[in-house]
Amino acid sequence: MGSPSKCFFGMSTSIRCRFHSEYQGNIAVCAIDDGSVLAGELPLKKHKLLVAWLEIYKDDPLANWQLAVNGKMLLQKVAKP
């Protein structure tokens, strides 16, 4: 995303596939399927970049979601926004 950012995966199977994204102190929970912000917030430009990144690399976070909910080790190489 141009500047330091982090992504974390939530592990509940009862709600929508999601990940947590952090950018300069802003934290958002985003849906993997469409990038919508489910909680928190990101600057608009960074959110647009995140959505574009998901269009290209959606398979990686989806694979990690499946691994996480099954208690398995996450993929080490995931394309970063």
N, CA, C and O atoms as CSV, one atom per row, in Angstrom:
chain,resi,resn,atom,element,x,y,z
A,1,MET,N,N,0.821,-1.181,0.000
A,1,MET,CA,C,0.000,0.000,0.000
A,1,MET,C,C,0.873,1.256,0.000
A,1,MET,O,O,0.379,2.343,0.301
A,2,GLY,N,N,2.115,1.132,-0.320
A,2,GLY,CA,C,2.968,2.292,-0.404
A,2,GLY,C,C,3.698,2.597,0.887
A,2,GLY,O,O,4.863,2.992,0.848
A,3,SER,N,N,3.068,2.431,2.002
A,3,SER,CA,C,3.645,2.648,3.318
A,3,SER,C,C,3.385,1.413,4.158
A,3,SER,O,O,2.625,0.532,3.756
A,4,PRO,N,N,4.011,1.345,5.322
A,4,PRO,CA,C,3.827,0.130,6.128
A,4,PRO,C,C,2.360,-0.215,6.366
A,4,PRO,O,O,1.572,0.634,6.784
A,5,SER,N,N,2.008,-1.447,6.098
A,5,SER,CA,C,0.664,-1.940,6.368
A,5,SER,C,C,0.778,-3.380,6.836
A,5,SER,O,O,1.771,-4.048,6.548
A,6,LYS,N,N,-0.218,-3.861,7.547
A,6,LYS,CA,C,-0.226,-5.221,8.051
A,6,LYS,C,C,-1.591,-5.814,7.785
A,6,LYS,O,O,-2.592,-5.098,7.766
A,7,CYS,N,N,-1.636,-7.113,7.580
A,7,CYS,CA,C,-2.913,-7.805,7.440
A,7,CYS,C,C,-2.944,-8.959,8.428
A,7,CYS,O,O,-1.948,-9.661,8.602
A,8,PHE,N,N,-4.085,-9.155,9.074
A,8,PHE,CA,C,-4.294,-10.231,10.024
A,8,PHE,C,C,-5.593,-10.934,9.650
A,8,PHE,O,O,-6.536,-10.293,9.186
A,9,PHE,N,N,-5.643,-12.228,9.848
A,9,PHE,CA,C,-6.840,-12.982,9.529
A,9,PHE,C,C,-7.617,-13.291,10.794
A,9,PHE,O,O,-7.048,-13.761,11.779
A,10,GLY,N,N,-8.937,-13.023,10.770
A,10,GLY,CA,C,-9.804,-13.437,11.862
A,10,GLY,C,C,-10.107,-14.910,11.678
A,10,GLY,O,O,-10.056,-15.402,10.551
A,11,MET,N,N,-10.424,-15.639,12.753
A,11,MET,CA,C,-10.566,-17.078,12.625
A,11,MET,C,C,-11.928,-17.631,12.989
A,11,MET,O,O,-12.027,-18.823,13.282
A,12,SER,N,N,-12.966,-16.843,12.987
A,12,SER,CA,C,-14.291,-17.370,13.290
A,12,SER,C,C,-14.944,-17.873,12.006
A,12,SER,O,O,-14.897,-17.199,10.977
A,13,THR,N,N,-15.541,-19.032,12.065
A,13,THR,CA,C,-16.215,-19.573,10.884
A,13,THR,C,C,-17.667,-19.113,10.805
A,13,THR,O,O,-18.342,-19.366,9.807
A,14,SER,N,N,-18.152,-18.444,11.843
A,14,SER,CA,C,-19.564,-18.084,11.876
A,14,SER,C,C,-19.878,-16.788,11.140
A,14,SER,O,O,-21.050,-16.456,10.957
A,15,ILE,N,N,-18.870,-16.060,10.721
A,15,ILE,CA,C,-19.123,-14.821,9.995
A,15,ILE,C,C,-18.337,-14.794,8.698
A,15,ILE,O,O,-17.540,-15.688,8.413
A,16,ARG,N,N,-18.571,-13.780,7.943
A,16,ARG,CA,C,-17.972,-13.599,6.624
A,16,ARG,C,C,-16.436,-13.678,6.650
A,16,ARG,O,O,-15.805,-13.217,7.601
A,17,CYS,N,N,-15.839,-14.265,5.600
A,17,CYS,CA,C,-14.379,-14.323,5.469
A,17,CYS,C,C,-13.836,-12.910,5.499
A,17,CYS,O,O,-14.305,-12.045,4.760
A,18,ARG,N,N,-12.848,-12.671,6.353
A,18,ARG,CA,C,-12.370,-11.310,6.505
A,18,ARG,C,C,-10.912,-11.301,6.917
A,18,ARG,O,O,-10.352,-12.326,7.304
A,19,PHE,N,N,-10.314,-10.140,6.829
A,19,PHE,CA,C,-8.980,-9.928,7.349
A,19,PHE,C,C,-8.912,-8.538,7.938
A,19,PHE,O,O,-9.737,-7.678,7.630
A,20,HIS,N,N,-7.926,-8.323,8.785
A,20,HIS,CA,C,-7.736,-7.035,9.436
A,20,HIS,C,C,-6.590,-6.342,8.718
A,20,HIS,O,O,-5.552,-6.954,8.467
A,21,SER,N,N,-6.768,-5.096,8.392
A,21,SER,CA,C,-5.737,-4.324,7.717
A,21,SER,C,C,-5.409,-3.092,8.549
A,21,SER,O,O,-6.301,-2.420,9.067
A,22,GLU,N,N,-4.119,-2.807,8.668
A,22,GLU,CA,C,-3.684,-1.659,9.456
A,22,GLU,C,C,-2.830,-0.756,8.574
A,22,GLU,O,O,-1.948,-1.227,7.856
A,23,TYR,N,N,-3.098,0.531,8.635
A,23,TYR,CA,C,-2.306,1.517,7.900
A,23,TYR,C,C,-2.178,2.776,8.748
A,23,TYR,O,O,-3.173,3.446,9.022
A,24,GLN,N,N,-0.980,3.094,9.157
A,24,GLN,CA,C,-0.676,4.285,9.942
A,24,GLN,C,C,-1.666,4.519,11.091
A,24,GLN,O,O,-2.200,5.616,11.254
A,25,GLY,N,N,-1.894,3.483,11.867
A,25,GLY,CA,C,-2.772,3.620,13.026
A,25,GLY,C,C,-4.247,3.428,12.741
A,25,GLY,O,O,-5.039,3.311,13.676
A,26,ASN,N,N,-4.644,3.391,11.468
A,26,ASN,CA,C,-6.041,3.107,11.104
A,26,ASN,C,C,-6.178,1.598,10.944
A,26,ASN,O,O,-5.381,0.969,10.248
A,27,ILE,N,N,-7.169,1.030,11.574
A,27,ILE,CA,C,-7.384,-0.413,11.507
A,27,ILE,C,C,-8.781,-0.666,10.966
A,27,ILE,O,O,-9.748,-0.038,11.396
A,28,ALA,N,N,-8.878,-1.588,10.021
A,28,ALA,CA,C,-10.174,-1.948,9.446
A,28,ALA,C,C,-10.274,-3.461,9.329
A,28,ALA,O,O,-9.277,-4.148,9.106
A,29,VAL,N,N,-11.476,-3.964,9.480
A,29,VAL,CA,C,-11.788,-5.360,9.201
A,29,VAL,C,C,-12.461,-5.353,7.837
A,29,VAL,O,O,-13.499,-4.717,7.653
A,30,CYS,N,N,-11.866,-6.064,6.879
A,30,CYS,CA,C,-12.352,-6.031,5.495
A,30,CYS,C,C,-12.780,-7.421,5.035
A,30,CYS,O,O,-12.164,-8.424,5.396
A,31,ALA,N,N,-13.836,-7.467,4.239
A,31,ALA,CA,C,-14.309,-8.729,3.670
A,31,ALA,C,C,-13.366,-9.162,2.553
A,31,ALA,O,O,-12.951,-8.339,1.737
A,32,ILE,N,N,-13.027,-10.444,2.514
A,32,ILE,CA,C,-12.135,-10.944,1.474
A,32,ILE,C,C,-12.827,-10.951,0.118
A,32,ILE,O,O,-12.183,-10.702,-0.901
A,33,ASP,N,N,-14.124,-11.232,0.085
A,33,ASP,CA,C,-14.799,-11.373,-1.209
A,33,ASP,C,C,-14.896,-10.075,-2.003
A,33,ASP,O,O,-14.782,-10.101,-3.228
A,34,ASP,N,N,-15.106,-8.933,-1.331
A,34,ASP,CA,C,-15.257,-7.689,-2.092
A,34,ASP,C,C,-14.488,-6.501,-1.510
A,34,ASP,O,O,-14.553,-5.400,-2.057
A,35,GLY,N,N,-13.767,-6.707,-0.417
A,35,GLY,CA,C,-12.969,-5.644,0.173
A,35,GLY,C,C,-13.752,-4.629,0.982
A,35,GLY,O,O,-13.182,-3.644,1.451
A,36,SER,N,N,-15.045,-4.848,1.154
A,36,SER,CA,C,-15.835,-3.874,1.913
A,36,SER,C,C,-15.352,-3.822,3.364
A,36,SER,O,O,-14.931,-4.832,3.929
A,37,VAL,N,N,-15.418,-2.637,3.950
A,37,VAL,CA,C,-15.008,-2.445,5.341
A,37,VAL,C,C,-16.164,-2.862,6.233
A,37,VAL,O,O,-17.251,-2.288,6.172
A,38,LEU,N,N,-15.917,-3.868,7.060
A,38,LEU,CA,C,-16.940,-4.390,7.954
A,38,LEU,C,C,-16.906,-3.674,9.299
A,38,LEU,O,O,-17.930,-3.559,9.972
A,39,ALA,N,N,-15.729,-3.193,9.690
A,39,ALA,CA,C,-15.562,-2.449,10.938
A,39,ALA,C,C,-14.288,-1.618,10.830
A,39,ALA,O,O,-13.366,-1.974,10.097
A,40,GLY,N,N,-14.244,-0.524,11.555
A,40,GLY,CA,C,-13.076,0.345,11.525
A,40,GLY,C,C,-13.040,1.203,10.274
A,40,GLY,O,O,-14.064,1.415,9.624
A,41,GLU,N,N,-11.852,1.696,9.941
A,41,GLU,CA,C,-11.738,2.535,8.755
A,41,GLU,C,C,-10.315,2.585,8.240
A,41,GLU,O,O,-9.354,2.372,8.979
A,42,LEU,N,N,-10.204,2.873,6.948
A,42,LEU,CA,C,-8.944,3.126,6.266
A,42,LEU,C,C,-9.122,4.402,5.451
A,42,LEU,O,O,-10.243,4.723,5.056
A,43,PRO,N,N,-8.038,5.138,5.191
A,43,PRO,CA,C,-8.167,6.284,4.289
A,43,PRO,C,C,-8.710,5.808,2.929
A,43,PRO,O,O,-8.381,4.711,2.479
A,44,LEU,N,N,-9.527,6.624,2.290
A,44,LEU,CA,C,-10.195,6.237,1.044
A,44,LEU,C,C,-9.219,5.741,-0.018
A,44,LEU,O,O,-9.475,4.717,-0.652
A,45,LYS,N,N,-8.109,6.440,-0.226
A,45,LYS,CA,C,-7.142,6.020,-1.247
A,45,LYS,C,C,-6.557,4.652,-0.920
A,45,LYS,O,O,-6.353,3.840,-1.822
A,46,LYS,N,N,-6.284,4.386,0.346
A,46,LYS,CA,C,-5.719,3.092,0.744
A,46,LYS,C,C,-6.772,1.993,0.625
A,46,LYS,O,O,-6.445,0.859,0.275
A,47,HIS,N,N,-8.014,2.315,0.909
A,47,HIS,CA,C,-9.078,1.320,0.745
A,47,HIS,C,C,-9.237,0.955,-0.727
A,47,HIS,O,O,-9.400,-0.219,-1.059
A,48,LYS,N,N,-9.191,1.952,-1.614
A,48,LYS,CA,C,-9.291,1.674,-3.056
A,48,LYS,C,C,-8.136,0.788,-3.518
A,48,LYS,O,O,-8.329,-0.120,-4.328
A,49,LEU,N,N,-6.941,1.053,-3.004
A,49,LEU,CA,C,-5.776,0.233,-3.339
A,49,LEU,C,C,-5.956,-1.187,-2.829
A,49,LEU,O,O,-5.604,-2.143,-3.520
A,50,LEU,N,N,-6.495,-1.335,-1.634
A,50,LEU,CA,C,-6.752,-2.648,-1.066
A,50,LEU,C,C,-7.755,-3.429,-1.923
A,50,LEU,O,O,-7.564,-4.620,-2.168
A,51,VAL,N,N,-8.809,-2.770,-2.372
A,51,VAL,CA,C,-9.812,-3.427,-3.219
A,51,VAL,C,C,-9.182,-3.866,-4.541
A,51,VAL,O,O,-9.455,-4.964,-5.024
A,52,ALA,N,N,-8.344,-3.017,-5.124
A,52,ALA,CA,C,-7.660,-3.378,-6.374
A,52,ALA,C,C,-6.723,-4.566,-6.151
A,52,ALA,O,O,-6.641,-5.467,-6.986
A,53,TRP,N,N,-6.014,-4.558,-5.011
A,53,TRP,CA,C,-5.123,-5.668,-4.678
A,53,TRP,C,C,-5.914,-6.966,-4.554
A,53,TRP,O,O,-5.476,-8.011,-5.035
A,54,LEU,N,N,-7.086,-6.902,-3.906
A,54,LEU,CA,C,-7.921,-8.100,-3.752
A,54,LEU,C,C,-8.380,-8.655,-5.093
A,54,LEU,O,O,-8.485,-9.871,-5.254
A,55,GLU,N,N,-8.653,-7.789,-6.046
A,55,GLU,CA,C,-9.070,-8.259,-7.379
A,55,GLU,C,C,-7.987,-9.129,-8.008
A,55,GLU,O,O,-8.287,-10.102,-8.699
A,56,ILE,N,N,-6.737,-8.778,-7.767
A,56,ILE,CA,C,-5.617,-9.509,-8.375
A,56,ILE,C,C,-5.228,-10.732,-7.546
A,56,ILE,O,O,-4.981,-11.804,-8.099
A,57,TYR,N,N,-5.173,-10.576,-6.225
A,57,TYR,CA,C,-4.601,-11.603,-5.349
A,57,TYR,C,C,-5.606,-12.267,-4.419
A,57,TYR,O,O,-5.205,-12.811,-3.390
A,58,LYS,N,N,-6.871,-12.245,-4.733
A,58,LYS,CA,C,-7.903,-12.769,-3.829
A,58,LYS,C,C,-7.665,-14.220,-3.412
A,58,LYS,O,O,-8.023,-14.602,-2.298
A,59,ASP,N,N,-7.074,-15.026,-4.278
A,59,ASP,CA,C,-6.855,-16.438,-3.945
A,59,ASP,C,C,-5.963,-16.626,-2.727
A,59,ASP,O,O,-6.172,-17.555,-1.947
A,60,ASP,N,N,-4.960,-15.746,-2.551
A,60,ASP,CA,C,-4.056,-15.881,-1.402
A,60,ASP,C,C,-4.774,-15.681,-0.069
A,60,ASP,O,O,-4.683,-16.553,0.795
A,61,PRO,N,N,-5.487,-14.567,0.134
A,61,PRO,CA,C,-6.176,-14.434,1.427
A,61,PRO,C,C,-7.278,-15.466,1.629
A,61,PRO,O,O,-7.543,-15.861,2.764
A,62,LEU,N,N,-7.925,-15.909,0.557
A,62,LEU,CA,C,-8.942,-16.962,0.702
A,62,LEU,C,C,-8.303,-18.278,1.141
A,62,LEU,O,O,-8.847,-18.992,1.984
A,63,ALA,N,N,-7.151,-18.589,0.566
A,63,ALA,CA,C,-6.444,-19.811,0.957
A,63,ALA,C,C,-6.012,-19.720,2.421
A,63,ALA,O,O,-6.146,-20.689,3.168
A,64,ASN,N,N,-5.499,-18.566,2.829
A,64,ASN,CA,C,-5.093,-18.400,4.221
A,64,ASN,C,C,-6.288,-18.449,5.161
A,64,ASN,O,O,-6.174,-18.957,6.277
A,65,TRP,N,N,-7.428,-17.931,4.729
A,65,TRP,CA,C,-8.649,-18.012,5.544
A,65,TRP,C,C,-8.995,-19.472,5.807
A,65,TRP,O,O,-9.262,-19.857,6.945
A,66,GLN,N,N,-8.990,-20.283,4.752
A,66,GLN,CA,C,-9.323,-21.697,4.906
A,66,GLN,C,C,-8.321,-22.402,5.823
A,66,GLN,O,O,-8.708,-23.220,6.658
A,67,LEU,N,N,-7.041,-22.084,5.666
A,67,LEU,CA,C,-6.026,-22.676,6.532
A,67,LEU,C,C,-6.240,-22.251,7.984
A,67,LEU,O,O,-6.153,-23.077,8.893
A,68,ALA,N,N,-6.518,-20.969,8.205
A,68,ALA,CA,C,-6.695,-20.445,9.559
A,68,ALA,C,C,-7.874,-21.099,10.271
A,68,ALA,O,O,-7.746,-21.506,11.425
A,69,VAL,N,N,-9.018,-21.205,9.600
A,69,VAL,CA,C,-10.189,-21.785,10.265
A,69,VAL,C,C,-10.029,-23.286,10.496
A,69,VAL,O,O,-10.735,-23.872,11.316
A,70,ASN,N,N,-9.096,-23.907,9.768
A,70,ASN,CA,C,-8.833,-25.329,9.980
A,70,ASN,C,C,-7.628,-25.562,10.885
A,70,ASN,O,O,-7.167,-26.694,11.030
A,71,GLY,N,N,-7.111,-24.480,11.499
A,71,GLY,CA,C,-6.018,-24.600,12.448
A,71,GLY,C,C,-4.687,-24.974,11.833
A,71,GLY,O,O,-3.833,-25.545,12.511
A,72,LYS,N,N,-4.495,-24.663,10.566
A,72,LYS,CA,C,-3.257,-25.024,9.872
A,72,LYS,C,C,-2.332,-23.815,9.740
A,72,LYS,O,O,-2.745,-22.675,9.952
A,73,MET,N,N,-1.089,-24.082,9.390
A,73,MET,CA,C,-0.087,-23.033,9.187
A,73,MET,C,C,-0.455,-22.211,7.951
A,73,MET,O,O,-0.803,-22.768,6.910
A,74,LEU,N,N,-0.376,-20.886,8.071
A,74,LEU,CA,C,-0.713,-19.999,6.959
A,74,LEU,C,C,0.387,-19.985,5.910
A,74,LEU,O,O,1.540,-20.312,6.193
A,75,LEU,N,N,0.015,-19.601,4.700
A,75,LEU,CA,C,0.984,-19.460,3.616
A,75,LEU,C,C,2.010,-18.406,3.994
A,75,LEU,O,O,1.658,-17.360,4.540
A,76,GLN,N,N,3.262,-18.672,3.710
A,76,GLN,CA,C,4.319,-17.720,4.039
A,76,GLN,C,C,4.447,-16.632,2.989
A,76,GLN,O,O,4.748,-15.484,3.318
A,77,LYS,N,N,4.223,-16.977,1.739
A,77,LYS,CA,C,4.361,-16.003,0.655
A,77,LYS,C,C,2.984,-15.534,0.210
A,77,LYS,O,O,2.291,-16.236,-0.527
A,78,VAL,N,N,2.596,-14.374,0.648
A,78,VAL,CA,C,1.341,-13.768,0.218
A,78,VAL,C,C,1.696,-12.406,-0.323
A,78,VAL,O,O,2.411,-11.643,0.326
A,79,ALA,N,N,1.199,-12.090,-1.515
A,79,ALA,CA,C,1.465,-10.779,-2.111
A,79,ALA,C,C,0.963,-9.691,-1.197
A,79,ALA,O,O,-0.175,-9.744,-0.731
A,80,LYS,N,N,1.802,-8.699,-0.934
A,80,LYS,CA,C,1.413,-7.605,-0.039
A,80,LYS,C,C,0.951,-6.403,-0.854
A,80,LYS,O,O,1.500,-6.097,-1.913
A,81,PRO,N,N,-0.072,-5.732,-0.333
A,81,PRO,CA,C,-0.570,-4.540,-1.038
A,81,PRO,C,C,0.438,-3.409,-0.988
A,81,PRO,O,O,0.185,-2.332,-1.528
